Amino acid sequence: MKRKIRVGVIFGGRSSEHEVSLMSARSVMAAMDQTKYEIIPIGITKTGRWLTSGDPMLQLTAGSAAAETPHPSQEAATPEAPDGAPKSEALVAIAGASLSARPSPISEIDVIFPVLHGPYGEDGTIQGLLELADIPYVGAGVLASAVGMDKVLFKDLMRAHNIPVADYRLVLRSRWERDPETVMDELEAAFPYPMFVKPANLGSSVGVTKAHNRAELAAGLAEAAQYDRRLLVERGLDAREIEVSVLGNEDPIASVPGEIIPSREFYDYAAKYLDNASELLIPAPIPPETAERARELALRVYRAVDGAGMARVDFLLERTTGELYVGEINTIPGFTAISMYPKLWEASGIPYSELIDRLIQLALERHAQKQRSRTDDEAEADG
């Protein structure tokens, strides 16, 4: 009998999107074909403790005290590992390793499925750890993850590729705190109201506000500054929200577009996850040429950041002009039962469980492709 593929599903994490990650991970693990996969749940607490024994999901949902109390088997594993690093040798052996030694591979897991949203999960940090461990993982690599996470750098890259984005400005938290009146004067000179204010490195609309006047702009900047040192301020558009899912490595495909009708003034955290009143229209009721343009742009965005595995590309469709503007790319999009990413693929002919199969296969294929590249030490040995 063929051995099952051992899939480590990592969830939780230190970001403000911890709870969203838990919701996504539950859906992913429930949809995995257990005749093909052995699921290894790996939880990360809000303080960075890795949970690899017992039931990590139960520990994380039972409350912070239970999650932060080490399981007896974890106390015995790699005690010299720094806080926030893996605490179990089932993940990566670090005890006694010298700086010159190669990282030990994650020998007991075949592939990792990171279901981590926001910083310390979607920003290239966990991807870097998995690269060092030389283990296949689902989704984008370090570069695409980092660029996709930082909304300002992402927009800079889109401009370099002549991909349309709404006008924006970067505000550093240090400058906002030092000279708030000058910052707001400059923003008001650049854009009319409304403006959107966002932390540069968060997702799920955490810390995002819409400012209609100077007082709301000040409040929005103060809110965003709680989450990041880099703040993005965008010109507000009277626009519809269109999303496209992308799947693949070097030859990606795009789903049919979908449209979000927010239950609130814009698609904030509550509208996404709490009130269940927002509408998802799939396919989006837009002209065929607009749908095709969205799909084409989504693939251009994906290739520009060197995406892999999966991503969701979000657009603003301006009502008055019909122009499409790229909003952002989500390299680990939401995977809850009501999330747009899997729903768009379902409407495009790929059901949830098959989508997970494809993502795992893409991870294995990408890892095999990387193994073909020579490393420096191999090149020196050959020389």
BALOBA-1460 file (C-alpha; in Angstrom, 3 decimals):
// residues 383
<rec num="1" residu="m" x="0.000" y="0.000" z="0.000"/>
<rec num="2" residu="k" x="1.320" y="3.401" z="-0.997"/>
<rec num="3" residu="r" x="2.415" y="5.547" z="1.925"/>
<rec num="4" residu="k" x="0.344" y="8.629" z="2.645"/>
<rec num="5" residu="i" x="1.927" y="12.018" z="2.065"/>
<rec num="6" residu="r" x="2.633" y="13.604" z="5.447"/>
<rec num="7" residu="v" x="1.419" y="17.208" z="5.336"/>
<rec num="8" residu="g" x="2.327" y="19.611" z="8.107"/>
<rec num="9" residu="v" x="-0.345" y="22.294" z="8.378"/>
<rec num="10" residu="i" x="0.964" y="25.373" z="10.213"/>
<rec num="11" residu="f" x="-1.567" y="27.809" z="11.661"/>
<rec num="12" residu="g" x="-2.041" y="30.494" z="14.281"/>
<rec num="13" residu="g" x="0.957" y="32.765" z="14.490"/>
<rec num="14" residu="r" x="1.996" y="36.032" z="16.059"/>
<rec num="15" residu="s" x="0.069" y="38.415" z="13.808"/>
<rec num="16" residu="s" x="-3.259" y="40.125" z="14.481"/>
<rec num="17" residu="e" x="-4.750" y="37.691" z="11.953"/>
<rec num="18" residu="h" x="-4.231" y="34.732" z="14.302"/>
<rec num="19" residu="e" x="-7.957" y="33.921" z="14.545"/>
<rec num="20" residu="v" x="-8.424" y="34.154" z="10.757"/>
<rec num="21" residu="s" x="-5.597" y="31.635" z="10.373"/>
<rec num="22" residu="l" x="-7.352" y="29.209" z="12.705"/>
<rec num="23" residu="m" x="-10.557" y="29.462" z="10.671"/>
<rec num="24" residu="s" x="-8.684" y="28.848" z="7.418"/>
<rec num="25" residu="a" x="-6.705" y="25.921" z="8.837"/>
<rec num="26" residu="r" x="-9.837" y="24.173" z="10.108"/>
<rec num="27" residu="s" x="-11.335" y="24.329" z="6.614"/>
<rec num="28" residu="v" x="-8.138" y="23.128" z="4.930"/>
<rec num="29" residu="m" x="-7.654" y="20.152" z="7.258"/>
<rec num="30" residu="a" x="-11.326" y="19.166" z="7.065"/>
<rec num="31" residu="a" x="-11.185" y="19.130" z="3.265"/>
<rec num="32" residu="m" x="-7.982" y="17.087" z="2.939"/>
<rec num="33" residu="d" x="-8.451" y="13.576" z="1.596"/>
<rec num="34" residu="q" x="-7.318" y="11.431" z="4.525"/>
<rec num="35" residu="t" x="-6.853" y="8.430" z="2.246"/>
<rec num="36" residu="k" x="-4.008" y="10.381" z="0.585"/>
<rec num="37" residu="y" x="-2.645" y="12.543" z="3.370"/>
<rec num="38" residu="e" x="-1.566" y="12.167" z="6.957"/>
<rec num="39" residu="i" x="-2.217" y="15.551" z="8.534"/>
<rec num="40" residu="i" x="0.338" y="16.849" z="11.036"/>
<rec num="41" residu="p" x="-1.139" y="19.952" z="12.729"/>
<rec num="42" residu="i" x="1.411" y="22.532" z="13.906"/>
<rec num="43" residu="g" x="0.175" y="25.485" z="15.902"/>
<rec num="44" residu="i" x="1.959" y="28.723" z="16.733"/>
<rec num="45" residu="t" x="0.759" y="30.773" z="19.686"/>
<rec num="46" residu="k" x="0.431" y="34.547" z="19.717"/>
<rec num="47" residu="t" x="3.752" y="34.753" z="21.541"/>
<rec num="48" residu="g" x="5.581" y="32.502" z="19.081"/>
<rec num="49" residu="r" x="5.535" y="29.131" z="20.880"/>
<rec num="50" residu="w" x="5.312" y="26.200" z="18.461"/>
<rec num="51" residu="l" x="2.822" y="23.461" z="19.375"/>
<rec num="52" residu="t" x="3.585" y="20.084" z="17.825"/>
<rec num="53" residu="s" x="2.162" y="17.650" z="20.369"/>
<rec num="54" residu="g" x="-1.353" y="16.798" z="21.445"/>
<rec num="55" residu="d" x="-4.031" y="18.799" z="19.614"/>
<rec num="56" residu="p" x="-2.531" y="22.195" z="18.657"/>
<rec num="57" residu="m" x="-5.842" y="23.501" z="17.306"/>
<rec num="58" residu="l" x="-7.631" y="22.630" z="20.526"/>
<rec num="59" residu="q" x="-4.850" y="24.215" z="22.580"/>
<rec num="60" residu="l" x="-5.015" y="27.449" z="20.592"/>
<rec num="61" residu="t" x="-8.790" y="27.684" z="20.739"/>
<rec num="62" residu="a" x="-8.975" y="26.709" z="24.425"/>
<rec num="63" residu="g" x="-7.341" y="29.954" z="25.496"/>
<rec num="64" residu="s" x="-3.971" y="31.610" z="25.702"/>
<rec num="65" residu="a" x="-2.992" y="30.049" z="29.041"/>
<rec num="66" residu="a" x="-3.435" y="26.487" z="27.753"/>
<rec num="67" residu="a" x="-1.552" y="27.236" z="24.555"/>
<rec num="68" residu="e" x="1.381" y="28.875" z="26.300"/>
<rec num="69" residu="t" x="1.844" y="25.990" z="28.775"/>
<rec num="70" residu="p" x="4.359" y="23.570" z="27.236"/>
<rec num="71" residu="h" x="3.316" y="19.992" z="26.638"/>
<rec num="72" residu="p" x="5.666" y="17.610" z="28.558"/>
<rec num="73" residu="s" x="7.087" y="16.256" z="25.302"/>
<rec num="74" residu="q" x="7.831" y="19.773" z="24.116"/>
<rec num="75" residu="e" x="9.771" y="20.636" z="27.262"/>
<rec num="76" residu="a" x="12.141" y="17.783" z="26.489"/>
<rec num="77" residu="a" x="12.687" y="18.732" z="22.865"/>
<rec num="78" residu="t" x="15.499" y="21.104" z="21.820"/>
<rec num="79" residu="p" x="15.418" y="23.230" z="24.995"/>
<rec num="80" residu="e" x="18.134" y="25.506" z="23.613"/>
<rec num="81" residu="a" x="15.904" y="26.651" z="20.728"/>
<rec num="82" residu="p" x="15.223" y="30.403" z="20.940"/>
<rec num="83" residu="d" x="11.727" y="31.656" z="21.737"/>
<rec num="84" residu="g" x="9.646" y="31.681" z="18.586"/>
<rec num="85" residu="a" x="11.720" y="28.937" z="16.924"/>
<rec num="86" residu="p" x="10.594" y="25.331" z="16.419"/>
<rec num="87" residu="k" x="10.551" y="23.432" z="19.721"/>
<rec num="88" residu="s" x="10.299" y="19.906" z="18.299"/>
<rec num="89" residu="e" x="12.839" y="17.774" z="16.480"/>
<rec num="90" residu="a" x="9.968" y="16.612" z="14.280"/>
<rec num="91" residu="l" x="10.278" y="19.999" z="12.619"/>
<rec num="92" residu="v" x="13.977" y="20.776" z="12.420"/>
<rec num="93" residu="a" x="17.001" y="19.675" z="14.394"/>
<rec num="94" residu="i" x="18.938" y="22.686" z="15.658"/>
<rec num="95" residu="a" x="20.452" y="21.457" z="18.914"/>
<rec num="96" residu="g" x="24.232" y="21.425" z="18.745"/>
<rec num="97" residu="a" x="24.350" y="22.630" z="15.148"/>
<rec num="98" residu="s" x="27.380" y="24.734" z="14.250"/>
<rec num="99" residu="l" x="27.087" y="27.862" z="12.162"/>
<rec num="100" residu="s" x="28.897" y="26.130" z="9.306"/>
<rec num="101" residu="a" x="26.667" y="23.060" z="9.310"/>
<rec num="102" residu="r" x="23.859" y="22.625" z="6.831"/>
<rec num="103" residu="p" x="20.344" y="22.851" z="8.288"/>
<rec num="104" residu="s" x="18.856" y="19.442" z="8.971"/>
<rec num="105" residu="p" x="15.845" y="18.635" z="6.791"/>
<rec num="106" residu="i" x="12.383" y="18.163" z="8.271"/>
<rec num="107" residu="s" x="12.613" y="14.405" z="7.961"/>
<rec num="108" residu="e" x="9.225" y="13.397" z="9.296"/>
<rec num="109" residu="i" x="7.093" y="15.667" z="7.098"/>
<rec num="110" residu="d" x="6.920" y="15.556" z="3.296"/>
<rec num="111" residu="v" x="5.444" y="18.992" z="2.650"/>
<rec num="112" residu="i" x="4.302" y="21.981" z="4.694"/>
<rec num="113" residu="f" x="1.003" y="23.778" z="4.082"/>
<rec num="114" residu="p" x="1.377" y="27.177" z="5.792"/>
<rec num="115" residu="v" x="-2.021" y="28.659" z="6.634"/>
<rec num="116" residu="l" x="-0.627" y="31.775" z="8.270"/>
<rec num="117" residu="h" x="-1.925" y="35.247" z="7.452"/>
<rec num="118" residu="g" x="-0.091" y="38.512" z="7.970"/>
<rec num="119" residu="p" x="3.360" y="39.116" z="9.485"/>
<rec num="120" residu="y" x="5.474" y="36.110" z="10.534"/>
<rec num="121" residu="g" x="3.625" y="33.873" z="8.105"/>
<rec num="122" residu="e" x="2.707" y="35.546" z="4.848"/>
<rec num="123" residu="d" x="5.677" y="37.903" z="4.660"/>
<rec num="124" residu="g" x="8.504" y="35.516" z="3.785"/>
<rec num="125" residu="t" x="9.642" y="34.724" z="7.328"/>
<rec num="126" residu="i" x="8.208" y="31.203" z="7.611"/>
<rec num="127" residu="q" x="9.132" y="30.632" z="3.968"/>
<rec num="128" residu="g" x="12.757" y="31.457" z="4.783"/>
<rec num="129" residu="l" x="12.732" y="28.959" z="7.654"/>
<rec num="130" residu="l" x="11.369" y="26.257" z="5.347"/>
<rec num="131" residu="e" x="13.949" y="27.084" z="2.682"/>
<rec num="132" residu="l" x="16.703" y="26.631" z="5.272"/>
<rec num="133" residu="a" x="15.148" y="23.318" z="6.276"/>
<rec num="134" residu="d" x="14.971" y="22.301" z="2.596"/>
<rec num="135" residu="i" x="11.377" y="21.118" z="2.734"/>
<rec num="136" residu="p" x="8.655" y="21.643" z="0.108"/>
<rec num="137" residu="y" x="5.931" y="24.089" z="1.091"/>
<rec num="138" residu="v" x="2.710" y="25.339" z="-0.427"/>
<rec num="139" residu="g" x="2.606" y="28.840" z="-1.823"/>
<rec num="140" residu="a" x="4.931" y="31.660" z="-2.759"/>
<rec num="141" residu="g" x="8.615" y="31.830" z="-1.920"/>
<rec num="142" residu="v" x="10.463" y="34.364" z="0.210"/>
<rec num="143" residu="l" x="10.636" y="37.119" z="-2.405"/>
<rec num="144" residu="a" x="7.026" y="37.021" z="-3.578"/>
<rec num="145" residu="s" x="5.764" y="36.691" z="-0.019"/>
<rec num="146" residu="a" x="7.752" y="39.684" z="1.232"/>
<rec num="147" residu="v" x="6.867" y="41.945" z="-1.697"/>
<rec num="148" residu="g" x="3.222" y="40.912" z="-1.647"/>
<rec num="149" residu="m" x="2.983" y="41.587" z="2.077"/>
<rec num="150" residu="d" x="4.346" y="45.133" z="1.892"/>
<rec num="151" residu="k" x="1.619" y="47.111" z="0.126"/>
<rec num="152" residu="v" x="3.923" y="50.027" z="-0.676"/>
<rec num="153" residu="l" x="6.722" y="47.947" z="-2.211"/>
<rec num="154" residu="f" x="4.107" y="45.952" z="-4.084"/>
<rec num="155" residu="k" x="2.642" y="49.109" z="-5.629"/>
<rec num="156" residu="d" x="6.126" y="50.366" z="-6.485"/>
<rec num="157" residu="l" x="6.731" y="47.094" z="-8.352"/>
<rec num="158" residu="m" x="3.399" y="47.332" z="-10.167"/>
<rec num="159" residu="r" x="4.277" y="50.815" z="-11.395"/>
<rec num="160" residu="a" x="7.613" y="49.503" z="-12.658"/>
<rec num="161" residu="h" x="5.674" y="46.915" z="-14.696"/>
<rec num="162" residu="n" x="3.150" y="49.488" z="-15.995"/>
<rec num="163" residu="i" x="0.321" y="47.797" z="-14.104"/>
<rec num="164" residu="p" x="-2.299" y="50.348" z="-12.976"/>
<rec num="165" residu="v" x="-2.644" y="51.125" z="-9.253"/>
<rec num="166" residu="a" x="-4.455" y="53.916" z="-7.424"/>
<rec num="167" residu="d" x="-2.320" y="56.887" z="-6.370"/>
<rec num="168" residu="y" x="-0.660" y="56.378" z="-2.988"/>
<rec num="169" residu="r" x="1.831" y="57.771" z="-0.516"/>
<rec num="170" residu="l" x="4.088" y="56.172" z="2.083"/>
<rec num="171" residu="v" x="4.033" y="57.648" z="5.592"/>
<rec num="172" residu="l" x="6.550" y="56.517" z="8.192"/>
<rec num="173" residu="r" x="5.142" y="56.147" z="11.687"/>
<rec num="174" residu="s" x="8.119" y="58.020" z="13.147"/>
<rec num="175" residu="r" x="7.422" y="61.041" z="10.948"/>
<rec num="176" residu="w" x="3.682" y="60.933" z="11.657"/>
<rec num="177" residu="e" x="4.334" y="60.912" z="15.395"/>
<rec num="178" residu="r" x="6.925" y="63.686" z="15.124"/>
<rec num="179" residu="d" x="5.050" y="66.079" z="12.796"/>
<rec num="180" residu="p" x="1.404" y="65.005" z="12.280"/>
<rec num="181" residu="e" x="0.114" y="68.362" z="10.997"/>
<rec num="182" residu="t" x="2.687" y="68.565" z="8.193"/>
<rec num="183" residu="v" x="2.001" y="64.951" z="7.195"/>
<rec num="184" residu="m" x="-1.735" y="65.637" z="6.931"/>
<rec num="185" residu="d" x="-1.126" y="68.892" z="5.049"/>
<rec num="186" residu="e" x="0.926" y="66.987" z="2.469"/>
<rec num="187" residu="l" x="-1.681" y="64.248" z="2.115"/>
<rec num="188" residu="e" x="-4.514" y="66.742" z="1.678"/>
<rec num="189" residu="a" x="-2.479" y="68.521" z="-1.005"/>
<rec num="190" residu="a" x="-1.952" y="65.192" z="-2.807"/>
<rec num="191" residu="f" x="-5.456" y="63.682" z="-2.633"/>
<rec num="192" residu="p" x="-9.055" y="64.764" z="-2.229"/>
<rec num="193" residu="y" x="-11.154" y="63.002" z="0.376"/>
<rec num="194" residu="p" x="-11.939" y="60.191" z="0.868"/>
<rec num="195" residu="m" x="-8.611" y="58.499" z="1.497"/>
<rec num="196" residu="f" x="-7.852" y="54.983" z="2.669"/>
<rec num="197" residu="v" x="-5.256" y="54.522" z="5.402"/>
<rec num="198" residu="k" x="-3.642" y="51.109" z="5.900"/>
<rec num="199" residu="p" x="-0.747" y="49.454" z="7.706"/>
<rec num="200" residu="a" x="1.666" y="48.503" z="4.929"/>
<rec num="201" residu="n" x="2.197" y="44.971" z="6.255"/>
<rec num="202" residu="l" x="-1.127" y="43.512" z="7.313"/>
<rec num="203" residu="g" x="-4.010" y="41.763" z="5.602"/>
<rec num="204" residu="s" x="-7.664" y="40.986" z="6.296"/>
<rec num="205" residu="s" x="-8.333" y="44.752" z="6.436"/>
<rec num="206" residu="v" x="-6.916" y="44.911" z="9.972"/>
<rec num="207" residu="g" x="-6.147" y="48.538" z="10.856"/>
<rec num="208" residu="v" x="-7.693" y="49.852" z="7.621"/>
<rec num="209" residu="t" x="-9.864" y="52.967" z="7.766"/>
<rec num="210" residu="k" x="-11.580" y="55.303" z="5.310"/>
<rec num="211" residu="a" x="-11.081" y="59.001" z="6.024"/>
<rec num="212" residu="h" x="-13.664" y="61.561" z="4.858"/>
<rec num="213" residu="n" x="-12.081" y="64.563" z="6.592"/>
<rec num="214" residu="r" x="-8.994" y="65.679" z="8.495"/>
<rec num="215" residu="a" x="-10.170" y="64.370" z="11.846"/>
<rec num="216" residu="e" x="-10.821" y="60.917" z="10.386"/>
<rec num="217" residu="l" x="-7.452" y="61.050" z="8.604"/>
<rec num="218" residu="a" x="-5.701" y="61.697" z="11.919"/>
<rec num="219" residu="a" x="-7.639" y="58.882" z="13.570"/>
<rec num="220" residu="g" x="-6.865" y="56.528" z="10.677"/>
<rec num="221" residu="l" x="-3.143" y="57.236" z="10.750"/>
<rec num="222" residu="a" x="-3.090" y="56.700" z="14.504"/>
<rec num="223" residu="e" x="-4.950" y="53.401" z="14.076"/>
<rec num="224" residu="a" x="-2.663" y="52.113" z="11.319"/>
<rec num="225" residu="a" x="0.411" y="53.183" z="13.309"/>
<rec num="226" residu="q" x="-0.546" y="50.696" z="16.025"/>
<rec num="227" residu="y" x="0.203" y="47.843" z="13.610"/>
<rec num="228" residu="d" x="3.159" y="48.928" z="11.485"/>
<rec num="229" residu="r" x="5.950" y="51.478" z="11.127"/>
<rec num="230" residu="r" x="5.095" y="51.943" z="7.436"/>
<rec num="231" residu="l" x="1.680" y="53.364" z="6.575"/>
<rec num="232" residu="l" x="-0.006" y="53.470" z="3.181"/>
<rec num="233" residu="v" x="-2.404" y="56.259" z="2.246"/>
<rec num="234" residu="e" x="-4.365" y="55.797" z="-0.992"/>
<rec num="235" residu="r" x="-6.634" y="58.024" z="-3.006"/>
<rec num="236" residu="g" x="-10.183" y="56.789" z="-2.505"/>
<rec num="237" residu="l" x="-11.949" y="55.576" z="-5.635"/>
<rec num="238" residu="d" x="-15.648" y="55.136" z="-6.257"/>
<rec num="239" residu="a" x="-15.145" y="51.550" z="-7.263"/>
<rec num="240" residu="r" x="-16.438" y="47.987" z="-7.199"/>
<rec num="241" residu="e" x="-14.290" y="45.287" z="-5.581"/>
<rec num="242" residu="i" x="-13.265" y="42.518" z="-7.992"/>
<rec num="243" residu="e" x="-11.085" y="39.528" z="-7.118"/>
<rec num="244" residu="v" x="-9.342" y="36.850" z="-9.191"/>
<rec num="245" residu="s" x="-7.710" y="33.656" z="-7.906"/>
<rec num="246" residu="v" x="-4.458" y="32.429" z="-9.446"/>
<rec num="247" residu="l" x="-3.077" y="28.883" z="-9.310"/>
<rec num="248" residu="g" x="0.220" y="27.500" z="-10.559"/>
<rec num="249" residu="n" x="3.963" y="27.936" z="-10.646"/>
<rec num="250" residu="e" x="5.600" y="29.064" z="-13.874"/>
<rec num="251" residu="d" x="2.476" y="28.482" z="-15.993"/>
<rec num="252" residu="p" x="-0.297" y="29.860" z="-13.768"/>
<rec num="253" residu="i" x="-3.987" y="29.964" z="-14.564"/>
<rec num="254" residu="a" x="-6.607" y="32.511" z="-13.481"/>
<rec num="255" residu="s" x="-10.114" y="31.860" z="-12.216"/>
<rec num="256" residu="v" x="-13.292" y="33.609" z="-13.200"/>
<rec num="257" residu="p" x="-13.520" y="36.988" z="-11.451"/>
<rec num="258" residu="g" x="-15.792" y="37.500" z="-8.477"/>
<rec num="259" residu="e" x="-17.272" y="40.641" z="-6.975"/>
<rec num="260" residu="i" x="-17.669" y="41.562" z="-3.319"/>
<rec num="261" residu="i" x="-20.663" y="43.622" z="-2.224"/>
<rec num="262" residu="p" x="-19.559" y="44.771" z="1.258"/>
<rec num="263" residu="s" x="-22.092" y="44.897" z="4.061"/>
<rec num="264" residu="r" x="-20.387" y="48.085" z="5.235"/>
<rec num="265" residu="e" x="-18.961" y="51.148" z="3.529"/>
<rec num="266" residu="f" x="-15.943" y="49.087" z="2.515"/>
<rec num="267" residu="y" x="-14.789" y="45.493" z="2.945"/>
<rec num="268" residu="d" x="-13.331" y="45.784" z="6.447"/>
<rec num="269" residu="y" x="-12.497" y="43.009" z="8.948"/>
<rec num="270" residu="a" x="-16.047" y="42.809" z="10.322"/>
<rec num="271" residu="a" x="-17.548" y="42.615" z="6.839"/>
<rec num="272" residu="k" x="-15.123" y="39.811" z="5.919"/>
<rec num="273" residu="y" x="-15.366" y="37.575" z="8.962"/>
<rec num="274" residu="l" x="-17.945" y="38.633" z="11.516"/>
<rec num="275" residu="d" x="-21.344" y="39.740" z="10.211"/>
<rec num="276" residu="n" x="-21.738" y="37.292" z="7.270"/>
<rec num="277" residu="a" x="-23.782" y="39.965" z="5.476"/>
<rec num="278" residu="s" x="-21.411" y="40.757" z="2.602"/>
<rec num="279" residu="e" x="-22.308" y="39.226" z="-0.767"/>
<rec num="280" residu="l" x="-19.938" y="37.302" z="-3.030"/>
<rec num="281" residu="l" x="-21.082" y="37.405" z="-6.640"/>
<rec num="282" residu="i" x="-19.474" y="34.609" z="-8.676"/>
<rec num="283" residu="p" x="-18.935" y="35.158" z="-11.507"/>
<rec num="284" residu="a" x="-18.778" y="38.935" z="-11.207"/>
<rec num="285" residu="p" x="-21.551" y="40.701" z="-13.191"/>
<rec num="286" residu="i" x="-19.134" y="42.615" z="-15.418"/>
<rec num="287" residu="p" x="-18.696" y="42.785" z="-19.209"/>
<rec num="288" residu="p" x="-16.754" y="39.869" z="-20.745"/>
<rec num="289" residu="e" x="-13.945" y="42.163" z="-21.864"/>
<rec num="290" residu="t" x="-13.563" y="43.511" z="-18.315"/>
<rec num="291" residu="a" x="-13.472" y="39.980" z="-16.924"/>
<rec num="292" residu="e" x="-10.796" y="38.992" z="-19.408"/>
<rec num="293" residu="r" x="-8.803" y="42.126" z="-18.594"/>
<rec num="294" residu="a" x="-8.948" y="41.268" z="-14.871"/>
<rec num="295" residu="r" x="-7.729" y="37.725" z="-15.523"/>
<rec num="296" residu="e" x="-4.910" y="38.959" z="-17.756"/>
<rec num="297" residu="l" x="-3.821" y="41.562" z="-15.197"/>
<rec num="298" residu="a" x="-3.956" y="38.992" z="-12.386"/>
<rec num="299" residu="l" x="-1.501" y="36.772" z="-14.262"/>
<rec num="300" residu="r" x="0.782" y="39.751" z="-14.964"/>
<rec num="301" residu="v" x="0.776" y="40.652" z="-11.272"/>
<rec num="302" residu="y" x="1.491" y="37.040" z="-10.282"/>
<rec num="303" residu="r" x="4.432" y="36.758" z="-12.666"/>
<rec num="304" residu="a" x="5.789" y="40.185" z="-11.673"/>
<rec num="305" residu="v" x="6.213" y="39.100" z="-8.037"/>
<rec num="306" residu="d" x="7.363" y="35.586" z="-9.096"/>
<rec num="307" residu="g" x="4.330" y="33.987" z="-7.477"/>
<rec num="308" residu="a" x="4.039" y="30.251" z="-6.878"/>
<rec num="309" residu="g" x="1.293" y="27.907" z="-5.796"/>
<rec num="310" residu="m" x="-1.530" y="30.313" z="-5.134"/>
<rec num="311" residu="a" x="-2.563" y="33.927" z="-4.743"/>
<rec num="312" residu="r" x="-5.628" y="36.110" z="-4.877"/>
<rec num="313" residu="v" x="-5.354" y="39.399" z="-6.756"/>
<rec num="314" residu="d" x="-7.734" y="42.175" z="-5.718"/>
<rec num="315" residu="f" x="-8.891" y="44.954" z="-8.034"/>
<rec num="316" residu="l" x="-10.833" y="48.185" z="-7.886"/>
<rec num="317" residu="l" x="-13.156" y="48.692" z="-10.860"/>
<rec num="318" residu="e" x="-13.829" y="52.429" z="-11.086"/>
<rec num="319" residu="r" x="-17.519" y="53.039" z="-11.654"/>
<rec num="320" residu="t" x="-17.247" y="56.170" z="-13.769"/>
<rec num="321" residu="t" x="-14.457" y="55.097" z="-16.134"/>
<rec num="322" residu="g" x="-14.587" y="51.290" z="-16.063"/>
<rec num="323" residu="e" x="-10.838" y="51.250" z="-15.408"/>
<rec num="324" residu="l" x="-9.293" y="48.422" z="-13.390"/>
<rec num="325" residu="y" x="-6.720" y="49.202" z="-10.713"/>
<rec num="326" residu="v" x="-4.735" y="46.529" z="-8.892"/>
<rec num="327" residu="g" x="-5.249" y="46.772" z="-5.142"/>
<rec num="328" residu="e" x="-3.037" y="44.034" z="-3.745"/>
<rec num="329" residu="i" x="-1.966" y="40.411" z="-3.976"/>
<rec num="330" residu="n" x="-2.591" y="37.923" z="-1.163"/>
<rec num="331" residu="t" x="-0.073" y="35.091" z="-1.337"/>
<rec num="332" residu="i" x="-1.836" y="33.127" z="1.421"/>
<rec num="333" residu="p" x="-5.467" y="34.049" z="0.799"/>
<rec num="334" residu="g" x="-8.240" y="33.179" z="3.205"/>
<rec num="335" residu="f" x="-9.293" y="29.528" z="3.093"/>
<rec num="336" residu="t" x="-12.414" y="29.647" z="5.247"/>
<rec num="337" residu="a" x="-15.717" y="28.216" z="4.064"/>
<rec num="338" residu="i" x="-16.788" y="31.679" z="2.898"/>
<rec num="339" residu="s" x="-13.446" y="32.793" z="1.429"/>
<rec num="340" residu="m" x="-13.292" y="34.027" z="-2.132"/>
<rec num="341" residu="y" x="-10.176" y="32.097" z="-3.199"/>
<rec num="342" residu="p" x="-11.618" y="28.555" z="-3.053"/>
<rec num="343" residu="k" x="-15.073" y="29.744" z="-4.103"/>
<rec num="344" residu="l" x="-13.681" y="31.256" z="-7.304"/>
<rec num="345" residu="w" x="-11.930" y="27.999" z="-8.172"/>
<rec num="346" residu="e" x="-15.045" y="25.998" z="-7.424"/>
<rec num="347" residu="a" x="-16.909" y="28.216" z="-9.912"/>
<rec num="348" residu="s" x="-14.039" y="27.656" z="-12.362"/>
<rec num="349" residu="g" x="-14.329" y="23.859" z="-12.141"/>
<rec num="350" residu="i" x="-11.865" y="22.975" z="-9.356"/>
<rec num="351" residu="p" x="-13.589" y="21.822" z="-6.141"/>
<rec num="352" residu="y" x="-12.052" y="22.491" z="-2.719"/>
<rec num="353" residu="s" x="-10.451" y="19.087" z="-2.115"/>
<rec num="354" residu="e" x="-8.976" y="18.980" z="-5.629"/>
<rec num="355" residu="l" x="-7.630" y="22.493" z="-5.126"/>
<rec num="356" residu="i" x="-5.725" y="21.308" z="-2.066"/>
<rec num="357" residu="d" x="-4.380" y="18.339" z="-4.047"/>
<rec num="358" residu="r" x="-3.115" y="20.675" z="-6.742"/>
<rec num="359" residu="l" x="-1.473" y="23.025" z="-4.262"/>
<rec num="360" residu="i" x="0.407" y="20.183" z="-2.589"/>
<rec num="361" residu="q" x="1.522" y="18.831" z="-5.977"/>
<rec num="362" residu="l" x="2.677" y="22.307" z="-7.046"/>
<rec num="363" residu="a" x="4.732" y="22.556" z="-3.851"/>
<rec num="364" residu="l" x="6.427" y="19.236" z="-4.548"/>
<rec num="365" residu="e" x="7.069" y="20.167" z="-8.184"/>
<rec num="366" residu="r" x="8.566" y="23.532" z="-7.244"/>
<rec num="367" residu="h" x="10.852" y="21.925" z="-4.694"/>
<rec num="368" residu="a" x="12.007" y="19.354" z="-7.269"/>
<rec num="369" residu="q" x="12.697" y="22.169" z="-9.723"/>
<rec num="370" residu="k" x="14.820" y="23.996" z="-7.145"/>
<rec num="371" residu="q" x="16.837" y="20.830" z="-6.478"/>
<rec num="372" residu="r" x="18.138" y="21.048" z="-10.047"/>
<rec num="373" residu="s" x="20.023" y="24.264" z="-9.249"/>
<rec num="374" residu="r" x="23.666" y="23.924" z="-8.195"/>
<rec num="375" residu="t" x="24.770" y="25.373" z="-4.887"/>
<rec num="376" residu="d" x="28.060" y="27.212" z="-4.339"/>
<rec num="377" residu="d" x="29.704" y="24.341" z="-2.492"/>
<rec num="378" residu="e" x="28.757" y="21.920" z="-5.276"/>
<rec num="379" residu="a" x="30.223" y="24.261" z="-7.863"/>
<rec num="380" residu="e" x="33.485" y="24.589" z="-5.884"/>
<rec num="381" residu="a" x="33.710" y="20.800" z="-5.472"/>
<rec num="382" residu="d" x="33.266" y="20.309" z="-9.207"/>
<rec num="383" residu="g" x="35.898" y="22.948" z="-9.925"/>
